[in-house]
């Protein structure tokens, strides 16, 4: 495994354009992951607010 990592590093040093592509892809994936996490958190907050409103506005039947 260590030899494979060294071979990858050596090939990326020989091709800086490939290294730049790898770095940009990693940044893109990290940004995409963070964006999805924020969207999920926002949807969760919205659902909690909607449930709270539904509980407050629901007609209670005391029969």
mmCIF file as Biopython writes it, N, C-alpha, C and O atoms, coordinates in Angstrom:
data_model
#
loop_
_atom_site.group_PDB
_atom_site.id
_atom_site.type_symbol
_atom_site.label_atom_id
_atom_site.label_alt_id
_atom_site.label_comp_id
_atom_site.label_asym_id
_atom_site.label_entity_id
_atom_site.label_seq_id
_atom_site.pdbx_PDB_ins_code
_atom_site.Cartn_x
_atom_site.Cartn_y
_atom_site.Cartn_z
_atom_site.occupancy
_atom_site.B_iso_or_equiv
_atom_site.auth_seq_id
_atom_site.auth_asym_id
_atom_site.pdbx_PDB_model_num
ATOM 1   N N  . UNK A ? 1  ? 0.828   -1.187 0.000   1.0 0.0 1  A 1 
ATOM 2   C CA . UNK A ? 1  ? 0.000   0.000  0.000   1.0 0.0 1  A 1 
ATOM 3   C C  . UNK A ? 1  ? 0.875   1.255  0.000   1.0 0.0 1  A 1 
ATOM 4   O O  . UNK A ? 1  ? 0.575   2.227  -0.694  1.0 0.0 1  A 1 
ATOM 5   N N  . UNK A ? 2  ? 1.939   1.229  0.768   1.0 0.0 2  A 1 
ATOM 6   C CA . UNK A ? 2  ? 2.851   2.371  0.832   1.0 0.0 2  A 1 
ATOM 7   C C  . UNK A ? 2  ? 3.520   2.596  -0.517  1.0 0.0 2  A 1 
ATOM 8   O O  . UNK A ? 2  ? 3.721   3.737  -0.934  1.0 0.0 2  A 1 
ATOM 9   N N  . UNK A ? 3  ? 3.864   1.509  -1.198  1.0 0.0 3  A 1 
ATOM 10  C CA . UNK A ? 3  ? 4.478   1.634  -2.523  1.0 0.0 3  A 1 
ATOM 11  C C  . UNK A ? 3  ? 3.487   2.236  -3.520  1.0 0.0 3  A 1 
ATOM 12  O O  . UNK A ? 3  ? 3.864   3.038  -4.375  1.0 0.0 3  A 1 
ATOM 13  N N  . UNK A ? 4  ? 2.247   1.853  -3.405  1.0 0.0 4  A 1 
ATOM 14  C CA . UNK A ? 4  ? 1.224   2.396  -4.291  1.0 0.0 4  A 1 
ATOM 15  C C  . UNK A ? 4  ? 1.055   3.892  -4.052  1.0 0.0 4  A 1 
ATOM 16  O O  . UNK A ? 4  ? 0.955   4.665  -5.005  1.0 0.0 4  A 1 
ATOM 17  N N  . UNK A ? 5  ? 1.024   4.300  -2.806  1.0 0.0 5  A 1 
ATOM 18  C CA . UNK A ? 5  ? 0.900   5.719  -2.480  1.0 0.0 5  A 1 
ATOM 19  C C  . UNK A ? 5  ? 2.096   6.501  -3.009  1.0 0.0 5  A 1 
ATOM 20  O O  . UNK A ? 5  ? 1.941   7.595  -3.552  1.0 0.0 5  A 1 
ATOM 21  N N  . UNK A ? 6  ? 3.269   5.944  -2.851  1.0 0.0 6  A 1 
ATOM 22  C CA . UNK A ? 6  ? 4.474   6.624  -3.361  1.0 0.0 6  A 1 
ATOM 23  C C  . UNK A ? 6  ? 4.434   6.729  -4.881  1.0 0.0 6  A 1 
ATOM 24  O O  . UNK A ? 6  ? 4.832   7.752  -5.439  1.0 0.0 6  A 1 
ATOM 25  N N  . UNK A ? 7  ? 3.960   5.691  -5.556  1.0 0.0 7  A 1 
ATOM 26  C CA . UNK A ? 7  ? 3.871   5.716  -7.015  1.0 0.0 7  A 1 
ATOM 27  C C  . UNK A ? 7  ? 2.869   6.771  -7.476  1.0 0.0 7  A 1 
ATOM 28  O O  . UNK A ? 7  ? 3.103   7.471  -8.462  1.0 0.0 7  A 1 
ATOM 29  N N  . UNK A ? 8  ? 1.771   6.877  -6.769  1.0 0.0 8  A 1 
ATOM 30  C CA . UNK A ? 8  ? 0.760   7.891  -7.115  1.0 0.0 8  A 1 
ATOM 31  C C  . UNK A ? 8  ? 1.329   9.289  -6.921  1.0 0.0 8  A 1 
ATOM 32  O O  . UNK A ? 8  ? 1.158   10.157 -7.777  1.0 0.0 8  A 1 
ATOM 33  N N  . UNK A ? 9  ? 2.005   9.508  -5.801  1.0 0.0 9  A 1 
ATOM 34  C CA . UNK A ? 9  ? 2.596   10.820 -5.523  1.0 0.0 9  A 1 
ATOM 35  C C  . UNK A ? 9  ? 3.648   11.163 -6.575  1.0 0.0 9  A 1 
ATOM 36  O O  . UNK A ? 9  ? 3.708   12.301 -7.041  1.0 0.0 9  A 1 
ATOM 37  N N  . UNK A ? 10 ? 4.464   10.202 -6.948  1.0 0.0 10 A 1 
ATOM 38  C CA . UNK A ? 10 ? 5.501   10.450 -7.958  1.0 0.0 10 A 1 
ATOM 39  C C  . UNK A ? 10 ? 4.873   10.783 -9.306  1.0 0.0 10 A 1 
ATOM 40  O O  . UNK A ? 10 ? 5.353   11.675 -10.005 1.0 0.0 10 A 1 
ATOM 41  N N  . UNK A ? 11 ? 3.821   10.090 -9.676  1.0 0.0 11 A 1 
ATOM 42  C CA . UNK A ? 11 ? 3.183   10.377 -10.964 1.0 0.0 11 A 1 
ATOM 43  C C  . UNK A ? 11 ? 2.493   11.737 -10.950 1.0 0.0 11 A 1 
ATOM 44  O O  . UNK A ? 11 ? 2.483   12.435 -11.963 1.0 0.0 11 A 1 
ATOM 45  N N  . UNK A ? 12 ? 1.916   12.120 -9.808  1.0 0.0 12 A 1 
ATOM 46  C CA . UNK A ? 12 ? 1.283   13.434 -9.720  1.0 0.0 12 A 1 
ATOM 47  C C  . UNK A ? 12 ? 2.316   14.554 -9.728  1.0 0.0 12 A 1 
ATOM 48  O O  . UNK A ? 12 ? 2.036   15.647 -10.221 1.0 0.0 12 A 1 
ATOM 49  N N  . UNK A ? 13 ? 3.518   14.296 -9.183  1.0 0.0 13 A 1 
ATOM 50  C CA . UNK A ? 13 ? 4.583   15.300 -9.231  1.0 0.0 13 A 1 
ATOM 51  C C  . UNK A ? 13 ? 5.063   15.495 -10.661 1.0 0.0 13 A 1 
ATOM 52  O O  . UNK A ? 13 ? 5.465   16.593 -11.045 1.0 0.0 13 A 1 
ATOM 53  N N  . UNK A ? 14 ? 5.020   14.429 -11.443 1.0 0.0 14 A 1 
ATOM 54  C CA . UNK A ? 14 ? 5.453   14.512 -12.832 1.0 0.0 14 A 1 
ATOM 55  C C  . UNK A ? 14 ? 4.410   15.213 -13.691 1.0 0.0 14 A 1 
ATOM 56  O O  . UNK A ? 14 ? 4.739   15.759 -14.745 1.0 0.0 14 A 1 
ATOM 57  N N  . UNK A ? 15 ? 3.161   15.204 -13.253 1.0 0.0 15 A 1 
ATOM 58  C CA . UNK A ? 15 ? 2.080   15.817 -14.033 1.0 0.0 15 A 1 
ATOM 59  C C  . UNK A ? 15 ? 1.308   16.802 -13.144 1.0 0.0 15 A 1 
ATOM 60  O O  . UNK A ? 15 ? 0.314   16.419 -12.527 1.0 0.0 15 A 1 
ATOM 61  N N  . UNK A ? 16 ? 1.743   18.036 -13.073 1.0 0.0 16 A 1 
ATOM 62  C CA . UNK A ? 16 ? 1.090   19.010 -12.195 1.0 0.0 16 A 1 
ATOM 63  C C  . UNK A ? 16 ? -0.367  19.284 -12.581 1.0 0.0 16 A 1 
ATOM 64  O O  . UNK A ? 16 ? -1.180  19.628 -11.723 1.0 0.0 16 A 1 
ATOM 65  N N  . UNK A ? 17 ? -0.696  19.135 -13.859 1.0 0.0 17 A 1 
ATOM 66  C CA . UNK A ? 17 ? -2.082  19.335 -14.285 1.0 0.0 17 A 1 
ATOM 67  C C  . UNK A ? 17 ? -2.987  18.262 -13.688 1.0 0.0 17 A 1 
ATOM 68  O O  . UNK A ? 17 ? -4.128  18.538 -13.320 1.0 0.0 17 A 1 
ATOM 69  N N  . UNK A ? 18 ? -2.479  17.053 -13.596 1.0 0.0 18 A 1 
ATOM 70  C CA . UNK A ? 18 ? -3.239  15.976 -12.961 1.0 0.0 18 A 1 
ATOM 71  C C  . UNK A ? 18 ? -3.434  16.232 -11.478 1.0 0.0 18 A 1 
ATOM 72  O O  . UNK A ? 18 ? -4.501  15.962 -10.925 1.0 0.0 18 A 1 
ATOM 73  N N  . UNK A ? 19 ? -2.400  16.753 -10.841 1.0 0.0 19 A 1 
ATOM 74  C CA . UNK A ? 19 ? -2.496  17.092 -9.423  1.0 0.0 19 A 1 
ATOM 75  C C  . UNK A ? 19 ? -3.537  18.190 -9.203  1.0 0.0 19 A 1 
ATOM 76  O O  . UNK A ? 19 ? -4.336  18.126 -8.269  1.0 0.0 19 A 1 
ATOM 77  N N  . UNK A ? 20 ? -3.516  19.188 -10.072 1.0 0.0 20 A 1 
ATOM 78  C CA . UNK A ? 20 ? -4.502  20.267 -9.962  1.0 0.0 20 A 1 
ATOM 79  C C  . UNK A ? 20 ? -5.914  19.720 -10.133 1.0 0.0 20 A 1 
ATOM 80  O O  . UNK A ? 20 ? -6.830  20.148 -9.431  1.0 0.0 20 A 1 
ATOM 81  N N  . UNK A ? 21 ? -6.098  18.793 -11.045 1.0 0.0 21 A 1 
ATOM 82  C CA . UNK A ? 21 ? -7.413  18.187 -11.269 1.0 0.0 21 A 1 
ATOM 83  C C  . UNK A ? 21 ? -7.875  17.412 -10.040 1.0 0.0 21 A 1 
ATOM 84  O O  . UNK A ? 21 ? -9.043  17.489 -9.661  1.0 0.0 21 A 1 
ATOM 85  N N  . UNK A ? 22 ? -6.977  16.675 -9.423  1.0 0.0 22 A 1 
ATOM 86  C CA . UNK A ? 22 ? -7.315  15.919 -8.221  1.0 0.0 22 A 1 
ATOM 87  C C  . UNK A ? 22 ? -7.702  16.866 -7.081  1.0 0.0 22 A 1 
ATOM 88  O O  . UNK A ? 22 ? -8.682  16.627 -6.375  1.0 0.0 22 A 1 
ATOM 89  N N  . UNK A ? 23 ? -6.933  17.934 -6.908  1.0 0.0 23 A 1 
ATOM 90  C CA . UNK A ? 23 ? -7.217  18.898 -5.843  1.0 0.0 23 A 1 
ATOM 91  C C  . UNK A ? 23 ? -8.567  19.575 -6.077  1.0 0.0 23 A 1 
ATOM 92  O O  . UNK A ? 23 ? -9.357  19.718 -5.144  1.0 0.0 23 A 1 
ATOM 93  N N  . UNK A ? 24 ? -8.831  19.987 -7.301  1.0 0.0 24 A 1 
ATOM 94  C CA . UNK A ? 24 ? -10.111 20.634 -7.607  1.0 0.0 24 A 1 
ATOM 95  C C  . UNK A ? 24 ? -11.289 19.678 -7.407  1.0 0.0 24 A 1 
ATOM 96  O O  . UNK A ? 24 ? -12.338 20.084 -6.907  1.0 0.0 24 A 1 
ATOM 97  N N  . UNK A ? 25 ? -11.121 18.435 -7.787  1.0 0.0 25 A 1 
ATOM 98  C CA . UNK A ? 25 ? -12.185 17.449 -7.568  1.0 0.0 25 A 1 
ATOM 99  C C  . UNK A ? 25 ? -12.448 17.247 -6.078  1.0 0.0 25 A 1 
ATOM 100 O O  . UNK A ? 25 ? -13.601 17.145 -5.660  1.0 0.0 25 A 1 
ATOM 101 N N  . UNK A ? 26 ? -11.396 17.191 -5.285  1.0 0.0 26 A 1 
ATOM 102 C CA . UNK A ? 26 ? -11.561 17.023 -3.841  1.0 0.0 26 A 1 
ATOM 103 C C  . UNK A ? 26 ? -12.276 18.229 -3.241  1.0 0.0 26 A 1 
ATOM 104 O O  . UNK A ? 26 ? -13.152 18.071 -2.391  1.0 0.0 26 A 1 
ATOM 105 N N  . UNK A ? 27 ? -11.906 19.441 -3.680  1.0 0.0 27 A 1 
ATOM 106 C CA . UNK A ? 27 ? -12.579 20.645 -3.198  1.0 0.0 27 A 1 
ATOM 107 C C  . UNK A ? 27 ? -14.042 20.679 -3.612  1.0 0.0 27 A 1 
ATOM 108 O O  . UNK A ? 27 ? -14.905 21.084 -2.833  1.0 0.0 27 A 1 
ATOM 109 N N  . UNK A ? 28 ? -14.318 20.255 -4.834  1.0 0.0 28 A 1 
ATOM 110 C CA . UNK A ? 28 ? -15.695 20.207 -5.316  1.0 0.0 28 A 1 
ATOM 111 C C  . UNK A ? 28 ? -16.525 19.245 -4.473  1.0 0.0 28 A 1 
ATOM 112 O O  . UNK A ? 28 ? -17.642 19.573 -4.074  1.0 0.0 28 A 1 
ATOM 113 N N  . UNK A ? 29 ? -15.988 18.074 -4.204  1.0 0.0 29 A 1 
ATOM 114 C CA . UNK A ? 29 ? -16.721 17.089 -3.404  1.0 0.0 29 A 1 
ATOM 115 C C  . UNK A ? 29 ? -16.938 17.579 -1.974  1.0 0.0 29 A 1 
ATOM 116 O O  . UNK A ? 29 ? -18.005 17.358 -1.400  1.0 0.0 29 A 1 
ATOM 117 N N  . UNK A ? 30 ? -15.948 18.234 -1.403  1.0 0.0 30 A 1 
ATOM 118 C CA . UNK A ? 30 ? -16.097 18.762 -0.045  1.0 0.0 30 A 1 
ATOM 119 C C  . UNK A ? 30 ? -17.164 19.854 -0.011  1.0 0.0 30 A 1 
ATOM 120 O O  . UNK A ? 30 ? -17.990 19.886 0.901   1.0 0.0 30 A 1 
ATOM 121 N N  . UNK A ? 31 ? -17.149 20.740 -0.993  1.0 0.0 31 A 1 
ATOM 122 C CA . UNK A ? 31 ? -18.155 21.804 -1.058  1.0 0.0 31 A 1 
ATOM 123 C C  . UNK A ? 31 ? -19.545 21.226 -1.255  1.0 0.0 31 A 1 
ATOM 124 O O  . UNK A ? 31 ? -20.505 21.670 -0.625  1.0 0.0 31 A 1 
ATOM 125 N N  . UNK A ? 32 ? -19.649 20.246 -2.120  1.0 0.0 32 A 1 
ATOM 126 C CA . UNK A ? 32 ? -20.938 19.602 -2.382  1.0 0.0 32 A 1 
ATOM 127 C C  . UNK A ? 32 ? -21.471 18.923 -1.120  1.0 0.0 32 A 1 
ATOM 128 O O  . UNK A ? 32 ? -22.664 19.004 -0.826  1.0 0.0 32 A 1 
ATOM 129 N N  . UNK A ? 33 ? -20.597 18.260 -0.384  1.0 0.0 33 A 1 
ATOM 130 C CA . UNK A ? 33 ? -20.997 17.591 0.858   1.0 0.0 33 A 1 
ATOM 131 C C  . UNK A ? 33 ? -21.482 18.597 1.898   1.0 0.0 33 A 1 
ATOM 132 O O  . UNK A ? 33 ? -22.508 18.381 2.543   1.0 0.0 33 A 1 
ATOM 133 N N  . UNK A ? 34 ? -20.746 19.696 2.060   1.0 0.0 34 A 1 
ATOM 134 C CA . UNK A ? 34 ? -21.150 20.720 3.019   1.0 0.0 34 A 1 
ATOM 135 C C  . UNK A ? 34 ? -22.475 21.367 2.622   1.0 0.0 34 A 1 
ATOM 136 O O  . UNK A ? 34 ? -23.308 21.660 3.480   1.0 0.0 34 A 1 
ATOM 137 N N  . UNK A ? 35 ? -22.666 21.587 1.334   1.0 0.0 35 A 1 
ATOM 138 C CA . UNK A ? 35 ? -23.920 22.166 0.853   1.0 0.0 35 A 1 
ATOM 139 C C  . UNK A ? 35 ? -25.092 21.237 1.136   1.0 0.0 35 A 1 
ATOM 140 O O  . UNK A ? 35 ? -26.146 21.681 1.593   1.0 0.0 35 A 1 
ATOM 141 N N  . UNK A ? 36 ? -24.913 19.963 0.868   1.0 0.0 36 A 1 
ATOM 142 C CA . UNK A ? 36 ? -25.986 19.003 1.142   1.0 0.0 36 A 1 
ATOM 143 C C  . UNK A ? 36 ? -26.304 18.927 2.633   1.0 0.0 36 A 1 
ATOM 144 O O  . UNK A ? 36 ? -27.463 18.771 3.017   1.0 0.0 36 A 1 
ATOM 145 N N  . UNK A ? 37 ? -25.273 19.037 3.474   1.0 0.0 37 A 1 
ATOM 146 C CA . UNK A ? 37 ? -25.504 19.001 4.918   1.0 0.0 37 A 1 
ATOM 147 C C  . UNK A ? 37 ? -26.332 20.215 5.352   1.0 0.0 37 A 1 
ATOM 148 O O  . UNK A ? 37 ? -27.244 20.086 6.169   1.0 0.0 37 A 1 
ATOM 149 N N  . UNK A ? 38 ? -26.014 21.385 4.809   1.0 0.0 38 A 1 
ATOM 150 C CA . UNK A ? 38 ? -26.761 22.591 5.159   1.0 0.0 38 A 1 
ATOM 151 C C  . UNK A ? 38 ? -28.200 22.528 4.648   1.0 0.0 38 A 1 
ATOM 152 O O  . UNK A ? 38 ? -29.119 22.972 5.336   1.0 0.0 38 A 1 
ATOM 153 N N  . UNK A ? 39 ? -28.399 21.991 3.471   1.0 0.0 39 A 1 
ATOM 154 C CA . UNK A ? 39 ? -29.756 21.844 2.928   1.0 0.0 39 A 1 
ATOM 155 C C  . UNK A ? 39 ? -30.557 20.895 3.800   1.0 0.0 39 A 1 
ATOM 156 O O  . UNK A ? 39 ? -31.728 21.146 4.085   1.0 0.0 39 A 1 
ATOM 157 N N  . UNK A ? 40 ? -29.938 19.814 4.222   1.0 0.0 40 A 1 
ATOM 158 C CA . UNK A ? 40 ? -30.612 18.847 5.087   1.0 0.0 40 A 1 
ATOM 159 C C  . UNK A ? 40 ? -30.983 19.471 6.428   1.0 0.0 40 A 1 
ATOM 160 O O  . UNK A ? 40 ? -32.089 19.263 6.926   1.0 0.0 40 A 1 
ATOM 161 N N  . UNK A ? 41 ? -30.069 20.229 7.010   1.0 0.0 41 A 1 
ATOM 162 C CA . UNK A ? 41 ? -30.343 20.873 8.295   1.0 0.0 41 A 1 
ATOM 163 C C  . UNK A ? 41 ? -31.467 21.893 8.149   1.0 0.0 41 A 1 
ATOM 164 O O  . UNK A ? 41 ? -32.319 22.014 9.029   1.0 0.0 41 A 1 
ATOM 165 N N  . UNK A ? 42 ? -31.469 22.618 7.049   1.0 0.0 42 A 1 
ATOM 166 C CA . UNK A ? 42 ? -32.522 23.608 6.807   1.0 0.0 42 A 1 
ATOM 167 C C  . UNK A ? 42 ? -33.878 22.926 6.653   1.0 0.0 42 A 1 
ATOM 168 O O  . UNK A ? 42 ? -34.876 23.410 7.187   1.0 0.0 42 A 1 
ATOM 169 N N  . UNK A ? 43 ? -33.925 21.827 5.943   1.0 0.0 43 A 1 
ATOM 170 C CA . UNK A ? 43 ? -35.185 21.098 5.774   1.0 0.0 43 A 1 
ATOM 171 C C  . UNK A ? 43 ? -35.664 20.540 7.108   1.0 0.0 43 A 1 
ATOM 172 O O  . UNK A ? 43 ? -36.864 20.520 7.382   1.0 0.0 43 A 1 
ATOM 173 N N  . UNK A ? 44 ? -34.737 20.092 7.925   1.0 0.0 44 A 1 
ATOM 174 C CA . UNK A ? 44 ? -35.101 19.570 9.238   1.0 0.0 44 A 1 
ATOM 175 C C  . UNK A ? 44 ? -35.686 20.669 10.126  1.0 0.0 44 A 1 
ATOM 176 O O  . UNK A ? 44 ? -36.680 20.448 10.817  1.0 0.0 44 A 1 
ATOM 177 N N  . UNK A ? 45 ? -35.070 21.850 10.107  1.0 0.0 45 A 1 
ATOM 178 C CA . UNK A ? 45 ? -35.598 22.988 10.874  1.0 0.0 45 A 1 
ATOM 179 C C  . UNK A ? 45 ? -36.981 23.383 10.370  1.0 0.0 45 A 1 
ATOM 180 O O  . UNK A ? 45 ? -37.875 23.672 11.166  1.0 0.0 45 A 1 
ATOM 181 N N  . UNK A ? 46 ? -37.161 23.397 9.053   1.0 0.0 46 A 1 
ATOM 182 C CA . UNK A ? 46 ? -38.453 23.739 8.474   1.0 0.0 46 A 1 
ATOM 183 C C  . UNK A ? 46 ? -39.520 22.736 8.904   1.0 0.0 46 A 1 
ATOM 184 O O  . UNK A ? 46 ? -40.636 23.124 9.246   1.0 0.0 46 A 1 
ATOM 185 N N  . UNK A ? 47 ? -39.184 21.462 8.886   1.0 0.0 47 A 1 
ATOM 186 C CA . UNK A ? 47 ? -40.134 20.431 9.302   1.0 0.0 47 A 1 
ATOM 187 C C  . UNK A ? 47 ? -40.514 20.586 10.772  1.0 0.0 47 A 1 
ATOM 188 O O  . UNK A ? 47 ? -41.673 20.393 11.139  1.0 0.0 47 A 1 
ATOM 189 N N  . UNK A ? 48 ? -39.544 20.935 11.613  1.0 0.0 48 A 1 
ATOM 190 C CA . UNK A ? 48 ? -39.839 21.134 13.034  1.0 0.0 48 A 1 
ATOM 191 C C  . UNK A ? 48 ? -40.772 22.320 13.240  1.0 0.0 48 A 1 
ATOM 192 O O  . UNK A ? 48 ? -41.691 22.255 14.057  1.0 0.0 48 A 1 
ATOM 193 N N  . UNK A ? 49 ? -40.542 23.394 12.508  1.0 0.0 49 A 1 
ATOM 194 C CA . UNK A ? 49 ? -41.408 24.568 12.616  1.0 0.0 49 A 1 
ATOM 195 C C  . UNK A ? 49 ? -42.814 24.229 12.134  1.0 0.0 49 A 1 
ATOM 196 O O  . UNK A ? 49 ? -43.802 24.629 12.750  1.0 0.0 49 A 1 
ATOM 197 N N  . UNK A ? 50 ? -42.899 23.492 11.036  1.0 0.0 50 A 1 
ATOM 198 C CA . UNK A ? 50 ? -44.217 23.118 10.502  1.0 0.0 50 A 1 
ATOM 199 C C  . UNK A ? 50 ? -44.967 22.219 11.482  1.0 0.0 50 A 1 
ATOM 200 O O  . UNK A ? 50 ? -46.175 22.372 11.665  1.0 0.0 50 A 1 
ATOM 201 N N  . UNK A ? 51 ? -44.259 21.286 12.110  1.0 0.0 51 A 1 
ATOM 202 C CA . UNK A ? 51 ? -44.916 20.415 13.098  1.0 0.0 51 A 1 
ATOM 203 C C  . UNK A ? 51 ? -45.374 21.221 14.303  1.0 0.0 51 A 1 
ATOM 204 O O  . UNK A ? 51 ? -46.454 20.975 14.840  1.0 0.0 51 A 1 
ATOM 205 N N  . UNK A ? 52 ? -44.567 22.174 14.729  1.0 0.0 52 A 1 
ATOM 206 C CA . UNK A ? 52 ? -44.937 23.022 15.853  1.0 0.0 52 A 1 
ATOM 207 C C  . UNK A ? 52 ? -46.177 23.843 15.520  1.0 0.0 52 A 1 
ATOM 208 O O  . UNK A ? 52 ? -47.086 23.957 16.341  1.0 0.0 52 A 1 
ATOM 209 N N  . UNK A ? 53 ? -46.216 24.406 14.334  1.0 0.0 53 A 1 
ATOM 210 C CA . UNK A ? 53 ? -47.390 25.177 13.913  1.0 0.0 53 A 1 
ATOM 211 C C  . UNK A ? 53 ? -48.622 24.293 13.794  1.0 0.0 53 A 1 
ATOM 212 O O  . UNK A ? 53 ? -49.720 24.701 14.172  1.0 0.0 53 A 1 
ATOM 213 N N  . UNK A ? 54 ? -48.446 23.097 13.276  1.0 0.0 54 A 1 
ATOM 214 C CA . UNK A ? 54 ? -49.575 22.187 13.129  1.0 0.0 54 A 1 
ATOM 215 C C  . UNK A ? 54 ? -50.133 21.804 14.497  1.0 0.0 54 A 1 
ATOM 216 O O  . UNK A ? 54 ? -51.348 21.685 14.651  1.0 0.0 54 A 1 
ATOM 217 N N  . UNK A ? 55 ? -49.277 21.610 15.480  1.0 0.0 55 A 1 
ATOM 218 C CA . UNK A ? 55 ? -49.745 21.267 16.825  1.0 0.0 55 A 1 
ATOM 219 C C  . UNK A ? 55 ? -50.463 22.441 17.475  1.0 0.0 55 A 1 
ATOM 220 O O  . UNK A ? 55 ? -51.452 22.244 18.180  1.0 0.0 55 A 1 
ATOM 221 N N  . UNK A ? 56 ? -49.984 23.645 17.252  1.0 0.0 56 A 1 
ATOM 222 C CA . UNK A ? 56 ? -50.613 24.821 17.851  1.0 0.0 56 A 1 
ATOM 223 C C  . UNK A ? 56 ? -51.944 25.157 17.174  1.0 0.0 56 A 1 
ATOM 224 O O  . UNK A ? 56 ? -52.872 25.633 17.827  1.0 0.0 56 A 1 
ATOM 225 N N  . UNK A ? 57 ? -52.033 24.913 15.888  1.0 0.0 57 A 1 
ATOM 226 C CA . UNK A ? 57 ? -53.214 25.316 15.133  1.0 0.0 57 A 1 
ATOM 227 C C  . UNK A ? 57 ? -54.267 24.214 15.034  1.0 0.0 57 A 1 
ATOM 228 O O  . UNK A ? 57 ? -55.382 24.465 14.575  1.0 0.0 57 A 1 
ATOM 229 N N  . UNK A ? 58 ? -53.929 23.016 15.454  1.0 0.0 58 A 1 
ATOM 230 C CA . UNK A ? 58 ? -54.877 21.900 15.323  1.0 0.0 58 A 1 
ATOM 231 C C  . UNK A ? 58 ? -56.071 22.132 16.248  1.0 0.0 58 A 1 
ATOM 232 O O  . UNK A ? 58 ? -55.925 22.608 17.374  1.0 0.0 58 A 1 
ATOM 233 N N  . UNK A ? 59 ? -57.235 21.788 15.751  1.0 0.0 59 A 1 
ATOM 234 C CA . UNK A ? 59 ? -58.448 21.891 16.571  1.0 0.0 59 A 1 
ATOM 235 C C  . UNK A ? 59 ? -58.476 20.692 17.512  1.0 0.0 59 A 1 
ATOM 236 O O  . UNK A ? 59 ? -58.400 19.540 17.086  1.0 0.0 59 A 1 
ATOM 237 N N  . UNK A ? 60 ? -58.585 20.989 18.774  1.0 0.0 60 A 1 
ATOM 238 C CA . UNK A ? 60 ? -58.602 19.918 19.776  1.0 0.0 60 A 1 
ATOM 239 C C  . UNK A ? 60 ? -60.036 19.556 20.083  1.0 0.0 60 A 1 
ATOM 240 O O  . UNK A ? 60 ? -60.860 20.420 20.381  1.0 0.0 60 A 1 
ATOM 241 N N  . UNK A ? 61 ? -60.321 18.292 20.010  1.0 0.0 61 A 1 
ATOM 242 C CA . UNK A ? 61 ? -61.665 17.793 20.287  1.0 0.0 61 A 1 
ATOM 243 C C  . UNK A ? 61 ? -61.681 17.255 21.716  1.0 0.0 61 A 1 
ATOM 244 O O  . UNK A ? 61 ? -61.012 16.267 22.015  1.0 0.0 61 A 1 
ATOM 245 N N  . UNK A ? 62 ? -62.448 17.905 22.604  1.0 0.0 62 A 1 
ATOM 246 C CA . UNK A ? 62 ? -62.460 17.523 24.013  1.0 0.0 62 A 1 
ATOM 247 C C  . UNK A ? 62 ? -63.677 16.645 24.369  1.0 0.0 62 A 1 
ATOM 248 O O  . UNK A ? 62 ? -64.134 16.695 25.511  1.0 0.0 62 A 1 
ATOM 249 N N  . UNK A ? 63 ? -64.179 15.896 23.496  1.0 0.0 63 A 1 
ATOM 250 C CA . UNK A ? 63 ? -65.361 15.057 23.769  1.0 0.0 63 A 1 
ATOM 251 C C  . UNK A ? 63 ? -65.002 13.841 24.563  1.0 0.0 63 A 1 
ATOM 252 O O  . UNK A ? 63 ? -65.873 13.031 24.880  1.0 0.0 63 A 1 
#
